[in-house]
Each structure stands twice: as structure tokens, then as C-alpha cells.
Amino acid sequence: MLVAMVAVSLRAIDKYFVGHSPITTVRALIRCMEISNIPLAQVVVAASDYFECSMYDRDNIKHLRQTETDLTNVARSMALPRQESLWLLWTLSELRSESGRPEREPFLIGICLAILSNHTPIWMGRGAFDDTLLEAVVTLAAMSCSPEHSNRLHILTSSREYPWLLRNLRNPALFATWFQDIPSDHHNQFISLLFLVTHALIRGGSYPLAVQYLSVITAKGDLPLYTSTLTAIAPVTGATTLATISRLLVAPQTQDLVSIIHSCMRHQEDNFQEEPLENYDLQLEELLENYDLQLGASETPDQNFLAIVFILFKHVFSDTTERLKRVIPGLRNPQLRLAARVVARLDIPDGSGLPMESLYDHRVHNMIAALSLQRYMKGTVPQFTEFVLLGSFLESRELSISSVALEYYMKTAISYPGPPAPSYCLSAAVQYLQRSTSYCWTIHYGWGGRY
Amino acid sequence: MGWTILDTFLDGFETLSVEWRLSFAEGFFTLSRRPLLKPRGYIGSMTRESEIEQILTWEYFQEEEQEPEWTDSEFSGLDWMAMAWSLHLSQESEGKKEGSGQGKVKSLNLGGPTVNEEFVLRALCKLLDAAPPYQLTPIIPKLCEFVQWFDDTELPEYRGIISTRIREAIRMHEEFQKVHCFQKFHCTWYI
């Protein structure tokens, strides 16, 4: 009842009661009671705090930011149920529509993103998207970017008038000038949000609309931004969407994007469950070829893009390997060629002309090492020829990598008729491994002393 | 790391160049502080394969970087060897008690080399042979103590080699000290 009182006061026509003493007292009461742990109670109290502060104490910037953060944290950490999420989205949209202030409120994007991130896996599991929730998210996001009161009102009315038409969801033009409307420190969140919407549309079969969203997203032409946000949402979307969006991002302008989605999703069944990756035709070779065209011979490939490729294709399938083998010689960029060889589990012998030194972000370099070393551990390497490659892994500070790399680096050196000079990292790798291993053992077993 | 890499070093000792041996032994005997790493998972339950698999995940890619912390005291590979040998023996005796292993060693180096007194002493001999004598000076007391663990074993040739290397290291250290004192005296006198 108490929670309902605050909730109703927030959505009442005359919201000025929110700041009045009865409601403030009720809020304080809720905080002291056991019900403060109930999602609806938390979200209602946090929203009410934010509203009161934004209405009566707006000049107190520190307090305002705190209430915004609290509200975002509630949306982020609670995995809010559907009804509570909808209540929050609708309430914030109404508050936003009534505010006559011209400024944008980009923190609302964080709330939209948190709700969508929480619900996307649920939808995937259930096999159906919640259009109402998606529309509510898009509506609030669009309103948060809009400085004009009349425009905000129009966006809200448009959604409420005929809710079944999903007018805002079907209108990606609402975000056409996002990179001007949204402060740059919120670009990552915003693009993540739109990628999740695109993901929902792709998995829901609305391919042309998904392509329209993608056109809006890519209007800025900032591939590193797109790939970094893709990696951020990758655990939520799953491999198929990740591969599909990656292909769309690097596709030439002349290519029909809808047909790319069709080709990626042609094996998709009615439900959204991720099938084994081999059931999808992810066309890694096309992904690499198109990216190579964009990149040219001298540019350094984007680290996030490489991470996507490595994680998507950590289990490579024989037909992919065969197709890759045909494509690799044509790749102009040496680092991309190296990545492709690693994915195809092809050896990279000394003198292959490929860059072995640590050119990458250390996490990506560790991924290259992980993919390359699997062959050694499985005993499928017919002869040891990758002395330089293995030497480059000695620098890794991942214990598992440096230990496997050191073992096979030495075996490779021994297998050569006249062993080449050791890497400058050899001594440091031996030192690091001995110390780290003894540390792990000390934790688990303690010092043995004399037997 | 461990016995497997040491075994590889021993296998290739004759093939590897002096530069190789020196580099390996230097790394082994260098005293340094240990990184206080947070191991990925429990060392007893995770294989190298599964640890490597973990690197190919979004959890790994999105993990926040942590500045490593370091232990206060310094350690060398000899400390590791002593610990690993103790652990090996305790596992061996546990295996015998349970009667399941019939003397077989159920240790962390699954699929690795056969670890016994001879293997450890031979490895130590080769490492001491490859290392520069000055590097042995700070670990001489520990080295002497560790070799005493093998007093009961019938492998006098290895213990002899190790004793010789220890004596050489002590002699070189004393000579260095003499030269150092002499130079210090001259410098003081000159000033």
C-alpha cells in the first residue's frame, strides 16, 4: 500500500505532491521496512527521490547526480521484472514529457540499456520478444536525446496513441542525429542500446527495420566505437547476432544488407535458442575479406574486431578452414592474414613474413596464443616450425600460456639442427613461471619443508 | 611450469647452445619477488587446457586489468624446486597409504616426466653447470640445505658435482670480497 501510494503520486496529474511531506514520510517509512528489498519498492523509491530532486533541488548538482546514479543502479542491479521495468520506463517518459527544461538527460540511456540488457536473455530463452517493453525503451531513449519539449511530447503521444503500432520502434529516424544530440561520453551506451534493439529485430525477423537501425548507428562511420560496443554486449546477444552484425558493419556499401542477414539466419528456427554455431553460415571468409578491403595493407586491425573473430571461431569447422585457406593469400593486411591463419589453425613458420611481435593489445595477443597453443596440447602439430611465434608468447603474463609456450618453444629449438638464439624473454619467462607456480602452490599447499 | 619444462631442458641440454643454457639457468636462479597473482580457478581442479579455453571468452576480454602486487621476500627457482619436491613426496606417500597407486605418483604434473631423486639431482647439476657462479652466491645456504635432503640416496656422483659447484661459488665469492676490500682500502687511503 505504501509503495503504491508513492507510485501513484509519481504518475498522478499533479506531481507536486511528490515533494510534499506525506509522500516524503512514506518514502522514509518504506526504507525502514522489510519491503525495501522488493524490486517495486526499490524502483519506486529511487524514482521518487530522483523526481523530487530534479524538481525542487535541481541546483544541487551533486545530489541530482547521486539520485540519477541510484536510479540507474536499481535498474542495473536488480534485474527488474517486466512490470516494474515498464512502470519505470513509462514513469520516466511521462516525467520527461512534462519537463519544460531544454536540456537532454543522457543518463536515461543507461537505464534503458540496463533494462534491455536484463531482458534480452530472458526473451532469448522464451523465444519471443516483448514488443511493449521494446517500444517503451525506444520511446524513453528518444525522449532523452531530444531537447525540445514539443518533440518529446510528440514522441510520447505517438507511442501512447496507438500502442500496438509500435510507432517509435518502427521509426529509427528518431535517432538520426544521435552523435550530435548525445554527449560523446554516452556514445558507447547509446550504441550498445541500439545494437540490442537491432539484435531484437534480427531475431524477431524484422530484417529491413534492423538494417535501418544499423544505417542510423553507422552514420558516424566510427568502426572502433561500433566494435567496442559490440564486444560489450556480446555476452547478452550470443554468437549468431554478433557474427551477423559484424558482417553488416564491414559489408561494402553496394551489398544488400538484408540478404546478408537472410544468409546468416537462414537456419534459424522459430525459437531464439542459439543453435550450435556450425548450423549457421557465418561466412568468416567474407567477414575478413570485407574488413581487409576497408583496412588496406598498412592499417592496424581493430583489437575488438579481432577479439570477435577469435571468440566466434574458437571452435573452427572443417568447411570454414577450407574456405579460409582459399581466401588467406588474397588478404593484403599482414596482421589480418596472421589472424586468419590462427583461426584456420594453420601453422605460422619462421620467415613467413607475418608480424609475430606483440603488435596487439595483450588480451588479443593472449587469444592468438590460446588458439595457436591448443594444437600443441592436442598433439596435432606434425613438426615444430613456429619458433618465432612461440617466442612471442613468452611475454604473456597468463601462466597457462607462458608455461605451454615455454615448453614448446624449447622443444622447437631442440628440434632444429642448430638451435637459433633464444628470445630475449626466455630468462624472464623462466623466472616468472617459477615464481608464479610456487606462489600458487604456496596458497594451496603451504611450504612443505623437509619430507 | 615445473618438471615438464625442466625435463625438456635436460633433454635438450647437449643440443642447446651455451647462450640458451645460461639464459634458462639465469632465469631459474634469479632472486625476485613473486607476483601475488590471482590464479584462474583452483589449481588442482583446472587443467592448462581449460585455463587456456577461459582466455577465449568474453569474461576474460572484459575483465578489468589489475596491477600485480608483489611478495615482500625474494624467491628463486630453487625455492620452487624444494616446494615441488616436498609436494611430490607427500603425494607419493598419500598414494601409497591409500594403496591405489602402488608407488605411482599422482602429482600435479600429470603426463609429465618421472620425478625421482635422480631426476631432481640431475636437473640441479645441469642448472648449476649452466648458471654463472656469481648468481649462486645468495642461495648457497638454501642450496646446501636442499642437497642435504638427498643424503640418504645413493647418487654420490650428483651430490659430488653439486658440492664442487658450491665450493667454486664460495671461492669466487671470497676472492671477490678480497678484491673488493683491497680496492676499498686503497680508495680510503688515497682519499
Interface residues (C-beta under 8 A of the other chain):
Chain A: T231 A232 A234 P235 A307 F310 I311 K314 R363 N366 M367 A369 A370 L371 L373 Q374 M377 R397 E398 L399 S400 I401 S402 S403 V404 L406 E407 M410 K411 A413 I414 P419 A421 P422 L426 S427 A428 A429 V430 Q431 Y432 L433 Q434 R435 S436 T437 S438 Y439 C440 W441 T442 I443 H444 Y445 W447 G448 G449 R450 Y451
Chain B: M1 G2 T4 I5 T8 F9 D11 G12 T15 L16 S17 E19 W20 S23 F24 E26 G27 F28 T30 S32 R33 R34 P35 L36 L37 P39 R40 Y42 I43 G44 R48 E49 E51 I52 E53 I55 L56 T57 W58 E59 Y60 F61 Q62 P68 T71 F75 S76 G77 D79 W80 A82 M83 A84 W85 S86 L87 L89 S90 S93 W149
